[in-house]
Amino acid sequence: MTLGWMAILRLGVVQMALGAIVVLTTSTLNRLMVVELALPAILPGLLVGLHYGIQITRPNWGFRSDTGGNRTRWILGGMAVLALGAFGATVGVVLFETAFALAALLSVVSYALIGLGVGAAGTSLLALLATATATHRRAAAATITWLMMIAGIALTAGGVGAMLDPYSPARLLVIVAVVALVALALSTLAVMGVERRVHTPIHEPEATRFIVGLREVWAEADARSFTIFVFLSMTAYFMQELILEPYAGLVFGFSPGESTMLSAAQNGGVFVGMLVVGITATGLRLGSLRSWVVAGCLGSAASLGAIMLAGVLALPVALTPAVVSLGLFNGMFAVAAIGSMMALAGEGRGAREGTRMGLWGAAQAIAAGFGGLLGAGAVDVMRVLLSDDVAAFGGVFLAEAALFGLAAVLASNVIQKRPAGGVVIAGE
């Protein structure tokens, strides 16, 4: 038996819960460290970079779930570690005011746990989807779970933003604890019994075969070029992750709740952008994967320019529409890039689809950590050199826009002009 649509939706709930916990650590806690605690942006940048860097261990978690015969155990164990790490990171933020060294140590340990939890739960969940989903449903299953994750991020950011004002450390601790426990409980209810109903063959890969396969894939010109595109575009995608909320607080005077709701608005835009591509490209058969990727990259670049201009012109009313626009084009780019990845994974040497996806996944994880760290570090340097928050943040947003422009050029050369619907629609 294979996963039915209801089982796929249940596994999507786990992905939603994962995103709900992670968004607290990458947006809310980041803003509190930079604005309320006046810590350098490089600090949360390093912490978030640590959590992404540790996710390079994803192949190892996939191997363990492959050979262990029980992916559910790794999914729930990973979610428990993620929840513990998120609460520990929150306690670390609260301690920074009174015990900096202890807070820093606790934060490092907690963000490491977050990375391990995301790697174990996320990789095992995707492995279960890949092995237990019928071939004609795999593309749709990936799209559903991705959208549910974005929905979890947006709903959590919006809900937490509304509950966080007026801000207090005690209120923060309670909110994060409730979110983590609810996410863990929902994940447990969603995943229990799913794996027992399907046949998931267990394979025991050998390290030498993996190394050989990786070398073979890297030797393919298309796979190598697409890896570079993924790294460049995802670096641009994540450069604003750690600086957007501090920008709203320092330049426009947004409160913690208001800036968290700004993050919710952005992720809401991402969700809509993904739906636009899914409906227009697959339902109406308009545009190719390449055209949607390029449009998403160029639109993201234009939106970053609008975010910069909102600060230069001192127009706080323009910030939220510009951020929603950024999310919209980010979502268009992301879902089209996923479709391109699915198409390219089956091209080239046979029996290497998983290796290609692993290579691109590693490039994405490294770029996510590097992009966030680069954006935060650049803002710190620019604020010291220019002594002007508007100019400092604006310069980084323009640099990010330039990277998106470069990614658009690279995408037009790397991605073939194939119909979008041929990849995304199940059974096509």
C-alpha positions as CSV (number, residue, x, y, z in Angstrom):
1,M,0.0,0.0,0.0
2,T,1.0,3.6,-0.5
3,L,0.1,6.9,1.2
4,G,-3.4,8.2,0.4
5,W,-4.2,11.9,0.3
6,M,-5.3,12.0,3.9
7,A,-2.1,10.4,5.1
8,I,-0.1,12.9,3.0
9,L,-2.0,15.7,4.6
10,R,-1.3,14.2,8.1
11,L,2.4,14.2,7.3
12,G,2.0,17.8,6.1
13,V,0.8,18.6,9.6
14,V,4.3,17.5,10.9
15,Q,6.0,19.8,8.4
16,M,3.6,22.6,9.5
17,A,4.5,22.0,13.2
18,L,8.2,22.0,12.3
19,G,7.9,25.4,10.6
20,A,5.9,26.8,13.5
21,I,8.7,26.1,15.9
22,V,11.6,27.2,13.7
23,V,10.1,30.6,12.8
24,L,10.2,31.6,16.5
25,T,14.0,31.1,16.6
26,T,14.8,32.7,13.2
27,S,12.5,35.8,13.5
28,T,11.1,36.6,17.0
29,L,14.2,35.7,19.1
30,N,16.4,37.3,16.5
31,R,14.6,40.6,16.7
32,L,14.6,40.6,20.5
33,M,18.4,40.1,20.6
34,V,19.1,42.9,18.2
35,V,16.5,45.5,19.2
36,E,15.4,45.0,22.8
37,L,18.8,43.7,24.0
38,A,20.9,45.8,21.7
39,L,23.2,42.9,20.8
40,P,25.1,42.9,17.5
41,A,23.1,41.3,14.6
42,I,26.1,38.9,14.0
43,L,25.2,37.1,17.2
44,P,21.8,35.7,16.1
45,G,23.4,35.4,12.7
46,L,26.0,33.0,14.0
47,L,23.4,31.1,16.0
48,V,21.0,30.6,13.1
49,G,24.0,29.8,10.9
50,L,24.9,27.1,13.4
51,H,21.5,25.5,13.1
52,Y,21.7,25.5,9.3
53,G,25.3,24.2,9.3
54,I,24.4,21.2,11.5
55,Q,21.8,20.3,8.9
56,I,24.6,19.1,6.7
57,T,24.2,15.9,8.7
58,R,20.9,15.3,6.9
59,P,22.4,12.4,4.8
60,N,23.3,10.7,8.0
61,W,19.8,11.0,9.4
62,G,18.4,9.7,6.1
63,F,20.8,6.7,6.4
64,R,19.7,6.0,9.9
65,S,16.0,6.1,9.1
66,D,16.6,3.9,6.0
67,T,18.3,1.2,7.9
68,G,16.4,1.4,11.2
69,G,13.1,0.3,9.8
70,N,11.2,2.9,11.9
71,R,11.1,6.4,10.4
72,T,8.3,7.4,12.9
73,R,10.7,7.1,15.7
74,W,13.2,9.5,14.1
75,I,10.4,12.0,13.1
76,L,9.0,12.3,16.7
77,G,12.5,12.1,18.3
78,G,13.6,15.0,16.1
79,M,10.5,17.0,16.8
80,A,11.1,16.5,20.6
81,V,14.7,17.7,20.3
82,L,13.6,20.7,18.2
83,A,11.0,21.7,20.8
84,L,13.6,21.4,23.6
85,G,16.1,23.4,21.6
86,A,13.6,26.2,20.9
87,F,12.6,26.6,24.5
88,G,16.3,26.5,25.5
89,A,17.0,29.2,23.0
90,T,14.2,31.3,24.5
91,V,15.6,30.9,28.0
92,G,19.0,32.0,26.6
93,V,17.5,35.2,25.2
94,V,15.9,36.0,28.7
95,L,19.3,35.4,30.4
96,F,21.3,37.7,28.1
97,E,20.5,40.7,30.3
98,T,21.8,39.2,33.5
99,A,24.3,36.4,32.6
100,F,25.8,36.9,29.2
101,A,28.3,34.0,29.3
102,L,25.7,31.5,30.5
103,A,23.1,32.8,28.0
104,A,25.6,32.5,25.1
105,L,26.5,28.9,26.1
106,L,22.9,27.9,26.4
107,S,22.1,29.5,23.1
108,V,24.8,27.6,21.3
109,V,23.7,24.3,22.7
110,S,20.0,25.1,22.0
111,Y,20.6,26.1,18.4
112,A,22.7,23.0,17.9
113,L,19.7,21.0,19.1
114,I,17.4,22.9,16.8
115,G,19.6,21.9,13.8
116,L,19.7,18.3,14.9
117,G,16.0,18.2,15.5
118,V,15.2,19.7,12.1
119,G,17.6,17.4,10.4
120,A,16.3,14.2,12.0
121,A,12.6,15.0,11.8
122,G,12.6,16.8,8.4
123,T,14.8,14.2,6.6
124,S,13.0,11.2,8.0
125,L,9.6,12.8,7.1
126,L,10.7,13.4,3.5
127,A,12.2,9.9,3.3
128,L,8.9,8.5,4.4
129,L,7.0,10.6,1.8
130,A,9.5,9.6,-0.9
131,T,9.3,5.8,-0.3
132,A,5.6,5.5,0.6
133,T,4.0,7.8,-1.9
134,A,3.0,6.5,-5.3
135,T,5.0,7.9,-8.2
136,H,2.1,9.8,-9.7
137,R,1.5,11.6,-6.3
138,R,5.0,12.5,-5.3
139,A,5.1,16.0,-6.9
140,A,1.7,16.9,-5.5
141,A,2.7,15.5,-2.0
142,A,5.9,17.7,-2.0
143,T,3.9,20.8,-3.0
144,I,1.2,20.1,-0.3
145,T,3.7,19.6,2.5
146,W,5.7,22.7,1.5
147,L,2.6,24.9,1.5
148,M,1.6,23.5,4.8
149,M,5.0,24.4,6.3
150,I,4.7,28.0,5.0
151,A,1.2,28.1,6.4
152,G,2.5,27.0,9.8
153,I,5.2,29.7,9.7
154,A,2.8,32.4,8.7
155,L,0.1,31.5,11.2
156,T,2.5,31.1,14.1
157,A,4.3,34.4,13.4
158,G,0.9,36.2,13.2
159,G,-0.5,34.6,16.3
160,V,2.7,35.1,18.4
161,G,3.0,38.7,17.2
162,A,-0.5,39.4,18.4
163,M,0.1,37.7,21.8
164,L,3.5,39.1,22.5
165,D,2.5,42.7,23.0
166,P,3.0,44.1,25.6
167,Y,6.4,42.3,25.7
168,S,7.8,40.7,28.8
169,P,10.3,37.8,29.3
170,A,7.7,35.8,31.2
171,R,5.1,36.2,28.4
172,L,7.7,35.1,25.8
173,L,8.6,32.0,27.8
174,V,5.0,30.9,28.1
175,I,4.2,31.5,24.4
176,V,7.2,29.6,23.1
177,A,6.5,26.7,25.6
178,V,2.9,26.5,24.4
179,V,3.8,26.6,20.7
180,A,6.5,23.9,21.2
181,L,4.2,21.6,23.2
182,V,1.2,22.0,20.8
183,A,3.5,21.4,17.8
184,L,4.9,18.2,19.3
185,A,1.4,16.9,20.3
186,L,0.0,17.6,16.8
187,S,3.0,15.9,15.2
188,T,2.6,12.8,17.4
189,L,-1.1,12.5,16.5
190,A,-0.5,13.1,12.8
191,V,2.3,10.6,12.3
192,M,1.2,7.7,14.6
193,G,0.1,4.7,12.6
194,V,0.8,6.1,9.2
195,E,4.0,4.1,8.6
196,R,2.5,0.8,9.7
197,R,-0.1,1.0,6.9
198,V,2.4,1.4,4.0
199,H,5.2,-0.7,2.6
200,T,8.5,1.1,3.0
201,P,11.4,-1.0,1.7
202,I,14.6,-0.7,3.7
203,H,17.9,-0.3,1.9
204,E,21.3,-0.3,3.5
205,P,23.5,2.0,1.4
206,E,27.3,1.7,1.6
207,A,29.5,4.8,2.2
208,T,31.7,3.9,-0.7
209,R,28.7,3.8,-3.1
210,F,27.5,7.2,-1.9
211,I,30.9,8.8,-2.5
212,V,31.1,7.3,-6.0
213,G,27.6,8.4,-6.7
214,L,28.3,11.9,-5.5
215,R,31.4,12.2,-7.7
216,E,29.4,10.9,-10.7
217,V,26.6,13.6,-10.2
218,W,29.1,16.4,-9.7
219,A,30.7,15.4,-13.0
220,E,27.4,16.2,-14.8
221,A,27.5,19.7,-16.1
222,D,23.7,20.4,-15.6
223,A,23.7,19.1,-12.0
224,R,26.8,21.1,-11.2
225,S,25.4,24.3,-12.7
226,F,22.1,23.9,-11.0
227,T,23.9,23.4,-7.7
228,I,25.6,26.8,-8.2
229,F,22.2,28.4,-9.0
230,V,20.6,26.9,-5.9
231,F,23.5,28.2,-3.7
232,L,23.4,31.7,-5.2
233,S,19.6,32.1,-5.2
234,M,19.2,30.7,-1.7
235,T,21.9,33.0,-0.4
236,A,19.9,35.9,-1.8
237,Y,16.6,34.4,-0.4
238,F,18.0,34.1,3.2
239,M,20.0,37.3,3.4
240,Q,17.0,39.3,4.7
241,E,15.9,36.6,7.1
242,L,17.8,38.1,10.1
243,I,17.7,41.8,9.3
244,L,14.1,42.5,8.2
245,E,12.6,42.6,11.7
246,P,15.5,44.6,13.2
247,Y,15.1,47.0,10.2
248,A,11.4,47.4,11.1
249,G,12.3,48.1,14.7
250,L,15.3,50.4,14.3
251,V,14.2,52.4,11.3
252,F,10.4,52.4,11.7
253,G,9.9,51.9,15.4
254,F,7.9,48.8,15.1
255,S,7.2,47.0,18.4
256,P,8.2,43.3,18.8
257,G,4.6,42.2,18.1
258,E,4.3,44.5,15.0
259,S,7.6,43.2,13.6
260,T,6.6,39.6,14.2
261,M,3.4,40.3,12.4
262,L,5.4,41.8,9.5
263,S,7.2,38.4,9.2
264,A,3.8,36.7,9.2
265,A,2.7,39.0,6.3
266,Q,5.8,38.1,4.4
267,N,5.2,34.4,4.8
268,G,1.6,34.9,3.8
269,G,2.9,36.4,0.6
270,V,5.1,33.4,0.1
271,F,2.1,31.1,0.4
272,V,0.1,33.2,-2.1
273,G,3.0,33.2,-4.5
274,M,3.2,29.5,-4.4
275,L,-0.5,29.1,-5.0
276,V,-0.3,31.6,-8.0
277,V,2.3,29.5,-9.7
278,G,0.5,26.2,-8.9
279,I,-2.8,27.4,-10.2
280,T,-1.6,29.4,-13.2
281,A,1.2,27.1,-14.3
282,T,-0.5,23.8,-13.7
283,G,-4.1,24.6,-14.1
284,L,-4.0,27.2,-16.9
285,R,-0.7,25.9,-18.4
286,L,0.8,29.3,-18.6
287,G,4.6,29.8,-18.6
288,S,7.6,27.5,-18.3
289,L,9.5,26.6,-15.1
290,R,12.3,28.8,-16.3
291,S,10.1,31.9,-16.9
292,W,8.5,31.5,-13.4
293,V,11.9,31.2,-11.7
294,V,13.3,34.3,-13.6
295,A,10.1,36.3,-12.8
296,G,10.3,35.4,-9.2
297,C,14.0,36.4,-8.9
298,L,13.5,39.7,-10.7
299,G,10.3,40.5,-8.7
300,S,12.2,39.8,-5.5
301,A,14.9,42.2,-6.5
302,A,12.4,44.9,-7.2
303,S,10.6,44.3,-3.9
304,L,13.9,44.7,-2.0
305,G,14.4,48.0,-3.8
306,A,11.0,49.1,-2.6
307,I,11.8,48.0,1.0
308,M,15.0,50.1,0.9
309,L,13.1,53.1,-0.6
310,A,10.5,52.9,2.2
311,G,13.3,53.7,4.7
312,V,14.9,56.3,2.6
313,L,11.6,58.2,2.1
314,A,10.5,57.5,5.7
315,L,7.3,55.9,4.6
316,P,6.4,53.3,7.2
317,V,3.0,52.7,5.5
318,A,4.9,51.4,2.4
319,L,6.9,48.8,4.3
320,T,4.3,46.1,4.8
321,P,3.1,46.1,1.1
322,A,6.7,45.9,0.0
323,V,7.4,43.0,2.4
324,V,4.3,41.2,1.2
325,S,5.5,41.7,-2.4
326,L,8.8,40.2,-1.5
327,G,7.1,37.2,0.0
328,L,4.9,36.8,-3.1
329,F,7.8,36.8,-5.5
330,N,9.9,34.6,-3.2
331,G,7.1,32.1,-3.2
332,M,6.9,32.2,-7.0
333,F,10.6,31.6,-7.3
334,A,10.7,28.9,-4.7
335,V,8.0,26.6,-6.0
336,A,9.2,27.0,-9.6
337,A,12.7,26.1,-8.5
338,I,11.3,23.0,-6.7
339,G,9.6,22.0,-9.9
340,S,12.9,22.5,-11.8
341,M,14.7,20.4,-9.2
342,M,12.2,17.5,-9.6
343,A,12.6,17.6,-13.3
344,L,16.4,17.8,-13.3
345,A,16.7,15.1,-10.6
346,G,15.6,12.5,-13.1
347,E,18.0,13.6,-15.9
348,G,21.6,12.4,-16.4
349,R,22.9,9.1,-15.1
350,G,20.2,6.7,-13.8
351,A,19.7,5.7,-10.2
352,R,21.2,9.0,-8.9
353,E,17.9,10.9,-8.3
354,G,18.4,10.8,-4.5
355,T,22.0,11.8,-4.8
356,R,21.2,14.9,-6.9
357,M,18.4,15.9,-4.5
358,G,20.8,15.5,-1.6
359,L,23.5,17.6,-3.3
360,W,21.0,20.4,-3.9
361,G,19.6,20.1,-0.4
362,A,23.1,20.5,1.0
363,A,23.7,23.5,-1.2
364,Q,20.4,25.0,0.1
365,A,21.3,24.4,3.8
366,I,24.7,25.9,3.4
367,A,23.4,28.9,1.5
368,A,20.6,29.4,4.2
369,G,23.2,29.7,7.0
370,F,25.7,31.7,4.9
371,G,23.0,34.1,3.6
372,G,21.6,34.9,7.0
373,L,25.1,35.3,8.5
374,L,26.2,37.5,5.5
375,G,23.2,39.8,5.8
376,A,23.6,40.2,9.6
377,G,27.3,40.7,9.4
378,A,27.1,43.2,6.6
379,V,24.5,45.2,8.5
380,D,26.8,45.4,11.6
381,V,29.7,46.5,9.5
382,M,27.6,49.1,7.6
383,R,26.1,50.5,10.8
384,V,29.6,51.1,12.2
385,L,31.0,52.6,9.0
386,L,28.0,54.8,8.1
387,S,26.4,55.5,11.5
388,D,23.1,55.6,9.7
389,D,20.6,52.7,10.1
390,V,18.7,53.6,6.9
391,A,21.8,53.6,4.7
392,A,23.2,50.5,6.4
393,F,20.2,48.3,5.9
394,G,19.4,49.8,2.5
395,G,22.9,48.9,1.2
396,V,22.5,45.3,2.2
397,F,19.0,45.1,0.7
398,L,20.4,46.5,-2.6
399,A,23.2,43.9,-2.5
400,E,20.6,41.2,-2.0
401,A,18.6,42.5,-5.0
402,A,21.8,42.3,-7.1
403,L,22.2,38.7,-6.2
404,F,18.6,37.9,-7.2
405,G,19.3,39.6,-10.5
406,L,22.4,37.4,-11.0
407,A,20.4,34.3,-10.1
408,A,17.8,35.2,-12.7
409,V,20.5,35.4,-15.4
410,L,22.0,32.1,-14.3
411,A,18.5,30.4,-14.2
412,S,17.8,31.5,-17.8
413,N,20.9,29.6,-18.9
414,V,20.7,26.6,-16.6
415,I,17.0,25.7,-16.5
416,Q,15.5,24.3,-19.7
417,K,12.3,25.9,-21.0
418,R,9.9,23.0,-20.2
419,P,6.2,23.4,-19.4
420,A,5.6,24.0,-15.7
421,G,2.6,21.8,-15.6
422,G,4.5,18.8,-16.8
423,V,6.5,18.6,-13.6
424,V,4.1,19.8,-10.9
425,I,0.9,18.0,-11.9
426,A,0.7,14.5,-10.5
427,G,0.7,11.8,-13.2
428,E,1.8,14.1,-16.0
